[in-house]
Amino acid sequence: MPLLQCGFLANEHLQGAEPANSHQLASATPVPVSPSLALARPAQGGWGFALAAAGDRVYSWGVNSATVVAKAGANEDGADPADLDEVSAGVSAAAAGFDHGLLVLADGGKVLAFGPSLRPAGAPPGIYLLPVPFKVAVAQVAAGEHHSLALSTSGDVYAWGSNAEGQLGDGTTHSSAAPVLVAGPGSGARDAGLLQPATGIAAGARHSLAVNALGQCVAWGWGLHGQCGGGRSVPSVPTPAIVAALGPLKCASVAGGMGHTVVATDSGDVYAWGLNTDGQLGDGGDETALQPKLVESPALAGESVTKVAAGSRHTLLLTSSGKAFACGWGAFGQLGTGKFGSSRAPAAVAVPAGAKVADVAAGWWHSLILTE
């Protein structure tokens, strides 16, 4: 099951040469990440770096990877962005933020974080894994621009990090280095829907998302483009709120970009809302949507979407038939259609003939496609 990459990340080994332009670090057609490692479980997120697992070992690569993992010698000093650096072993889940990463250890559900801002002063070169203070076992993590989310094994949602737009969901704009319990059975929320166990989480750049056991989408944080789905453009949605406009629809997958949100329902339909300047909502236009909007496209006729992923300004869709589609900003080839350009409607990702897509993940300016 080769893992493929496209967009601004690491097109190929540079053999010690310096890249002459950004397109030498980008590919508009999905290309293999590694000829030797059987990478799987691609992680969502990352600006110029990506995370994926081979077994229980997580690896990082990309033009910004050397900085994120504090490799001796920065990229400018000769570190090849196509080289794979092992971050940690014994990992069950991972996520990438703008310039930080999160790992969940299979042993006990402990969480580790890494990145330039998390390194203590004077630390020697090399990966520094900072334990995040949890008293519960964690199953999933998600990372935004400078904030993080975790989903406990009991269905509670925690948030920590930057909070200028209310992305932590605690009703304040004060950052927190320690996880704050914001939704789920242990949160004490007044809304019965917010007391439901969460089954999935996702982080936009500065907004946060969850899906609860009833299939409802929950959103909070930055709302200037309507990405929280409440029907208004607001600077912040300071506490978790159910996206009521989805009505009785049950969400199976959720993803957040820089200013947009997308969900796949249990019936295989896709709804998107928020910023749409580059066509990331996939509706053929460029108008911002303050409420969920059904994505209707000839390309998706007869297809059932099972998973969604979102980069900063692009969207990926995975179907039950083993196909992947992309829309939105594509200047660095992150749509994987073979062209350096954007698309306002879902377009087929150009995987090798005969290959089926098993999973997708989106970074800020790149996409990862797992094939079988």
C-alpha positions as CSV (number, residue, x, y, z in Angstrom):
1,M,0.0,0.0,0.0
2,P,2.3,2.9,-1.2
3,L,1.8,6.2,0.4
4,L,1.8,9.0,-2.2
5,Q,2.3,12.7,-1.8
6,C,1.6,15.8,-3.8
7,G,1.9,19.5,-3.2
8,F,4.5,21.6,-1.4
9,L,6.4,19.0,0.7
10,A,9.3,17.0,-0.9
11,N,9.0,16.0,-4.5
12,E,12.2,13.9,-4.7
13,H,15.7,13.5,-3.3
14,L,17.8,16.5,-4.2
15,Q,21.1,14.6,-4.1
16,G,22.7,17.3,-2.0
17,A,21.7,20.1,-4.4
18,E,19.8,23.2,-3.3
19,P,16.2,23.6,-4.8
20,A,16.2,26.3,-7.5
21,N,12.5,27.0,-7.1
22,S,9.4,25.9,-5.0
23,H,8.2,23.5,-7.7
24,Q,11.3,21.3,-7.1
25,L,9.8,20.7,-3.7
26,A,6.3,20.1,-5.1
27,S,4.5,17.7,-7.4
28,A,1.1,18.1,-9.0
29,T,0.9,14.3,-9.5
30,P,1.0,12.0,-6.5
31,V,4.4,10.4,-6.2
32,P,5.7,7.8,-3.7
33,V,7.0,9.1,-0.4
34,S,9.4,6.2,0.2
35,P,10.6,3.4,-2.0
36,S,11.5,1.3,1.0
37,L,9.3,2.0,4.0
38,A,5.7,0.8,4.0
39,L,4.2,4.0,5.3
40,A,0.6,4.0,6.4
41,R,-1.7,6.0,8.7
42,P,-1.0,9.4,7.2
43,A,-1.5,12.2,9.7
44,Q,-3.6,15.3,9.1
45,G,-1.9,18.7,9.0
46,G,1.6,20.1,8.8
47,W,3.0,23.1,7.0
48,G,5.9,21.9,4.8
49,F,6.2,18.7,6.8
50,A,4.2,15.5,7.2
51,L,3.8,12.6,9.5
52,A,3.0,9.0,8.8
53,A,3.6,5.6,10.4
54,A,5.3,2.4,9.4
55,G,4.0,-0.1,12.0
56,D,4.1,1.7,15.3
57,R,7.0,4.1,14.3
58,V,6.2,7.6,13.1
59,Y,8.3,9.4,10.6
60,S,8.6,13.1,9.6
61,W,9.7,14.6,6.3
62,G,9.4,17.7,4.2
63,V,11.0,21.1,3.6
64,N,10.2,22.2,7.2
65,S,10.8,18.8,8.9
66,A,14.4,19.5,9.9
67,T,13.2,22.6,11.8
68,V,10.2,20.8,13.5
69,V,12.2,17.8,14.7
70,A,15.3,20.0,15.5
71,K,17.6,18.0,13.2
72,A,21.2,18.9,13.4
73,G,21.7,21.3,10.5
74,A,18.6,23.1,9.1
75,N,17.2,22.5,5.6
76,E,19.3,25.3,4.3
77,D,22.4,23.5,5.6
78,G,21.8,20.5,3.4
79,A,19.1,18.4,5.1
80,D,17.2,16.7,2.3
81,P,13.4,17.3,2.7
82,A,12.8,13.8,1.2
83,D,14.7,12.1,4.0
84,L,12.5,10.3,6.5
85,D,13.3,11.1,10.2
86,E,12.0,8.7,12.9
87,V,10.2,10.7,15.5
88,S,9.1,8.0,17.9
89,A,8.1,4.3,18.2
90,G,5.2,2.8,20.0
91,V,2.7,5.3,18.5
92,S,-1.0,4.6,17.9
93,A,-2.0,8.1,16.6
94,A,-0.4,11.3,15.3
95,A,-1.3,14.8,14.1
96,A,0.5,17.8,12.7
97,G,-0.1,21.4,13.4
98,F,1.5,24.4,11.5
99,D,4.8,23.8,13.2
100,H,4.2,21.3,15.9
101,G,3.3,17.6,16.1
102,L,1.4,15.4,18.5
103,L,1.8,11.7,19.2
104,V,-0.4,9.2,21.2
105,L,1.5,6.3,22.7
106,A,-0.1,2.9,22.4
107,D,1.0,2.1,26.0
108,G,-1.5,4.0,28.2
109,G,-2.7,6.6,25.7
110,K,-0.1,9.1,26.8
111,V,0.4,12.2,24.6
112,L,3.7,13.7,23.5
113,A,4.2,17.0,21.7
114,F,7.1,18.4,19.7
115,G,8.1,21.5,17.8
116,P,10.3,24.6,17.9
117,S,8.2,26.4,20.5
118,L,8.1,23.4,22.8
119,R,11.8,22.9,23.1
120,P,13.4,24.0,26.4
121,A,16.2,26.6,26.1
122,G,19.6,25.1,25.6
123,A,18.3,21.7,24.5
124,P,20.8,19.9,22.2
125,P,19.9,19.1,18.5
126,G,17.5,16.2,18.1
127,I,13.9,15.5,18.7
128,Y,12.5,16.6,22.0
129,L,9.2,15.0,23.0
130,L,7.3,17.0,25.6
131,P,4.8,15.0,27.7
132,V,1.3,16.7,27.8
133,P,-0.2,16.5,31.3
134,F,-3.1,14.1,30.9
135,K,-4.7,12.0,33.7
136,V,-6.8,10.1,31.2
137,A,-6.0,7.8,28.3
138,V,-6.2,9.5,24.9
139,A,-7.3,7.8,21.6
140,Q,-7.1,10.6,19.0
141,V,-5.3,14.0,18.6
142,A,-5.7,16.9,16.2
143,A,-3.6,20.0,15.7
144,G,-4.5,23.5,14.4
145,E,-2.2,26.4,13.7
146,H,-1.1,26.8,17.3
147,H,-3.6,24.8,19.3
148,S,-4.2,21.1,19.9
149,L,-7.1,18.8,20.6
150,A,-7.4,15.3,22.2
151,L,-10.2,12.8,22.4
152,S,-10.1,10.5,25.4
153,T,-11.0,6.9,25.4
154,S,-14.2,7.8,27.3
155,G,-15.3,10.4,24.6
156,D,-14.2,13.6,26.3
157,V,-12.7,16.4,24.2
158,Y,-9.7,18.4,25.5
159,A,-8.0,21.5,24.1
160,W,-4.8,23.4,24.8
161,G,-2.5,26.0,23.3
162,S,-3.3,29.3,21.6
163,N,-6.8,30.7,22.4
164,A,-7.0,34.2,20.8
165,E,-10.1,33.2,18.8
166,G,-11.7,31.0,21.4
167,Q,-10.4,27.8,19.8
168,L,-10.0,26.1,23.2
169,G,-13.7,26.4,23.8
170,D,-13.5,27.4,27.5
171,G,-15.3,30.8,27.1
172,T,-12.1,32.9,27.3
173,T,-9.3,34.0,25.1
174,H,-6.5,33.0,27.5
175,S,-4.0,30.4,26.2
176,S,-3.4,27.3,28.2
177,A,-0.4,25.0,28.3
178,A,-2.5,22.3,30.1
179,P,-5.5,20.5,28.4
180,V,-8.9,22.0,29.2
181,L,-11.9,19.7,29.2
182,V,-14.5,21.3,26.9
183,A,-17.0,18.7,25.6
184,G,-18.1,15.2,26.4
185,P,-19.6,13.3,29.3
186,G,-17.2,14.8,31.9
187,S,-17.5,18.4,30.7
188,G,-20.6,19.3,32.7
189,A,-22.1,21.1,29.7
190,R,-25.7,22.3,29.9
191,D,-26.5,21.2,26.3
192,A,-27.3,17.5,26.3
193,G,-25.7,17.1,22.9
194,L,-22.4,18.4,24.3
195,L,-22.5,15.8,27.0
196,Q,-22.6,13.0,24.4
197,P,-19.3,11.2,23.9
198,A,-17.3,12.4,21.0
199,T,-16.4,9.9,18.3
200,G,-14.0,12.1,16.3
201,I,-12.2,15.5,16.4
202,A,-10.6,17.8,13.9
203,A,-8.8,21.1,14.1
204,G,-9.0,24.0,11.6
205,A,-6.3,26.7,11.7
206,R,-8.0,28.5,14.6
207,H,-11.3,26.7,15.0
208,S,-12.1,23.3,16.5
209,L,-14.5,20.5,15.6
210,A,-15.9,17.3,16.9
211,V,-18.5,14.7,16.0
212,N,-20.6,13.2,18.9
213,A,-22.2,9.8,19.3
214,L,-25.4,11.2,17.8
215,G,-23.6,12.2,14.6
216,Q,-23.9,15.9,15.4
217,C,-21.1,18.3,14.4
218,V,-19.8,20.5,17.2
219,A,-17.8,23.6,16.4
220,W,-16.1,26.5,18.2
221,G,-13.3,29.1,17.8
222,W,-12.7,31.5,15.0
223,G,-15.9,32.2,13.1
224,L,-15.1,35.2,10.9
225,H,-15.9,33.2,7.7
226,G,-18.8,31.3,9.2
227,Q,-16.6,28.2,9.6
228,C,-18.4,27.3,12.8
229,G,-21.7,26.9,10.9
230,G,-23.9,29.1,13.0
231,G,-25.2,31.2,10.1
232,R,-23.2,34.4,11.1
233,S,-19.8,35.9,10.6
234,V,-18.4,36.4,14.1
235,P,-14.9,37.0,15.5
236,S,-15.3,34.0,17.8
237,V,-17.6,31.2,19.0
238,P,-16.1,30.9,22.5
239,T,-17.7,27.7,23.6
240,P,-18.7,24.5,21.7
241,A,-22.0,24.7,19.8
242,I,-23.8,22.1,17.8
243,V,-24.2,23.0,14.1
244,A,-27.9,23.1,14.2
245,A,-28.3,23.8,10.4
246,L,-27.3,20.2,9.7
247,G,-30.6,19.1,11.3
248,P,-31.1,15.3,11.6
249,L,-28.1,14.5,9.4
250,K,-25.5,12.3,11.0
251,C,-21.9,13.1,10.4
252,A,-19.3,10.3,9.9
253,S,-16.2,12.5,9.2
254,V,-15.3,16.1,9.8
255,A,-12.4,18.3,8.8
256,G,-11.4,21.9,9.2
257,G,-9.1,24.2,7.1
258,M,-7.9,27.7,7.5
259,G,-11.4,29.1,7.2
260,H,-13.7,26.3,6.1
261,T,-15.3,23.2,7.4
262,V,-16.4,20.0,5.6
263,V,-18.3,16.9,6.8
264,A,-19.3,13.6,5.3
265,T,-22.6,12.1,6.4
266,D,-23.3,8.5,7.1
267,S,-25.2,8.4,3.8
268,G,-22.2,9.5,1.9
269,D,-23.1,13.1,1.2
270,V,-20.8,16.0,1.7
271,Y,-21.6,19.4,3.3
272,A,-19.2,22.3,3.5
273,W,-19.3,25.8,4.8
274,G,-17.0,28.8,5.5
275,L,-14.4,30.5,3.3
276,N,-14.6,29.7,-0.4
277,T,-12.3,32.1,-2.1
278,D,-10.4,29.2,-3.8
279,G,-13.3,26.9,-4.3
280,Q,-12.5,24.8,-1.2
281,L,-16.3,24.2,-0.6
282,G,-16.5,22.4,-4.0
283,D,-19.8,24.1,-5.0
284,G,-18.4,25.5,-8.3
285,G,-18.3,29.1,-7.0
286,D,-16.3,31.3,-4.7
287,E,-18.9,32.7,-2.3
288,T,-18.5,32.2,1.4
289,A,-21.2,30.0,3.0
290,L,-22.2,30.8,6.6
291,Q,-24.2,27.6,6.9
292,P,-23.7,24.0,5.6
293,K,-24.2,23.6,1.9
294,L,-24.6,20.3,0.1
295,V,-21.7,19.6,-2.3
296,E,-23.3,18.6,-5.6
297,S,-21.0,17.7,-8.5
298,P,-21.2,15.5,-11.6
299,A,-17.8,14.0,-10.5
300,L,-19.4,12.6,-7.3
301,A,-22.4,11.1,-9.1
302,G,-22.9,7.6,-7.8
303,E,-20.1,8.0,-5.3
304,S,-20.4,7.7,-1.5
305,V,-17.9,9.8,0.5
306,T,-16.6,8.1,3.6
307,K,-13.9,10.6,4.8
308,V,-13.0,14.2,4.3
309,A,-9.8,16.1,4.9
310,A,-8.9,19.7,4.7
311,G,-5.7,21.7,4.1
312,S,-5.4,25.4,4.5
313,R,-7.5,26.1,1.4
314,H,-8.2,22.8,-0.2
315,T,-10.4,19.8,0.5
316,L,-10.0,16.0,-0.1
317,L,-12.8,13.5,-0.4
318,L,-12.4,9.7,-0.1
319,T,-15.1,7.5,-1.5
320,S,-16.2,3.9,-0.7
321,S,-15.3,2.9,-4.3
322,G,-11.6,3.7,-3.5
323,K,-11.4,7.0,-5.3
324,A,-10.2,10.4,-4.1
325,F,-11.3,13.8,-5.2
326,A,-10.0,17.3,-4.4
327,C,-11.1,20.9,-4.8
328,G,-9.8,24.3,-3.7
329,W,-6.4,26.0,-3.9
330,G,-3.9,24.0,-6.0
331,A,-1.0,26.3,-6.8
332,F,1.5,23.8,-5.4
333,G,-0.2,20.8,-7.0
334,Q,-1.8,19.8,-3.7
335,L,-5.0,18.7,-5.5
336,G,-3.0,15.9,-7.1
337,T,-4.8,16.3,-10.4
338,G,-1.6,16.6,-12.5
339,K,-2.0,20.4,-12.8
340,F,-0.6,23.3,-10.7
341,G,-3.9,25.1,-10.4
342,S,-7.1,25.4,-8.4
343,S,-10.5,23.8,-8.9
344,R,-13.8,25.1,-7.7
345,A,-15.4,21.6,-8.1
346,P,-14.2,18.2,-7.0
347,A,-11.7,16.7,-9.4
348,A,-10.3,13.2,-9.5
349,V,-6.9,12.7,-7.9
350,A,-4.6,11.1,-10.4
351,V,-3.5,7.9,-8.7
352,P,-1.7,5.2,-10.7
353,A,-4.0,3.1,-13.0
354,G,-5.6,0.3,-11.1
355,A,-4.8,1.7,-7.7
356,K,-7.5,2.1,-5.1
357,V,-7.3,4.8,-2.4
358,A,-7.5,3.6,1.1
359,D,-7.0,6.8,3.1
360,V,-6.3,10.5,2.6
361,A,-4.8,13.3,4.7
362,A,-4.3,17.0,4.0
363,G,-1.5,19.3,5.2
364,W,-1.6,23.1,4.8
365,W,-0.2,23.0,1.2
366,H,0.1,19.2,0.5
367,S,-1.9,16.0,0.4
368,L,-1.2,12.4,1.3
369,I,-2.9,9.5,-0.5
370,L,-2.6,6.0,0.7
371,T,-3.2,3.4,-2.1
372,E,-3.7,-0.3,-2.3
